Amino acid sequence: MLLKIHHLTHYRFEHPVPYGLQRLRLIPKENAAQKILHWKTEIEGGKVEADYIDYHNNHILLVSINEGAGEIIVRCDGEVETNDTAGIMGRHGGHVPLWYFLRPTPLTEPTREIQALARSAVAEGDDLLATLHALSTKVLAAVRYDIGHTDSATTADAALAAGHGVCQDHAHVFIAAARSLGIPARYISGYLMLSDRVEQEASHAWAEAHVEGLGWVGFDISNGISPDLRYVRVATGADYAEAAPISGISYGGGEQSMVVSLAVEQ
């Protein structure tokens, strides 16, 4: 499937910014499930200071905000050809060892409640892959999809306790639970073509778990499926903090607002 993507992020600052840096994880890389035919990133109000591949094999642009700027706009346009691999990404690669994805992070602490959720999935799965699919189903049942109640700092435990959240929260709960069972798991940020609309409010997130003999396997908990032709994978990390599309710091700009315009279509 050929997917066309337009992603614009517009930051406005209350006062001119004397100094600011942003780390962009917005450039997808080729893998078994996707071929990048075209990708362009344009920046207004800032400039690229460094272009590199990080330890998760993500393509990073480090961008400085122009001194005195009142806004910065990041615009991405691209075309990606996707293949259906049933969510299987294959063997582990990169510079980070598998054990790294067993470590809890501040966003994915395996509390007693999360461990209990994980054990309940083991009881229903007759093998590791079945256990992970059962875990995905149980996470969605325990954390209803509901926007406006969580943010990027919400932990897996807080989302589970609240009983609602978004794709980021589903991924964090799944990752924390899988790690509590001794299964390496990681966070994925990317794009999903929706069936009911082209325009979207945000990019998408899901999880991958490492299964012996298959390698990394994707689980989109929010939609109850493994990634297919409609998905474009962009960045990976131990949690959202390591795979966020845009993260950074700024000084002296006062309050800031962000508007996202995103379209994914065939």
ABEGO torsion letter per residue (X at the ends): XBBBBBBBBBBBBABBBABBBBBBBABBBBBAABBBABBBBBBBGBBBABBBBBAAGBBBBBBBBBBGBABBBBBBBBBBBBBBAGGBAEBBBEABBAAAAABBBAAABBBAAAAAAAAAAAAABABAAAAAAAAAAAAAAABBBBBGABBAABBAAAAAAAGBEBAAAAAAAAAAAAAAAGBBBBBBBBBBBBAABABBABBBBBBBBBBBGAEBBBBBAAAGBBBBAABBBABBBABAAAABABBEBBBGAEBBBBBBBBBBBX
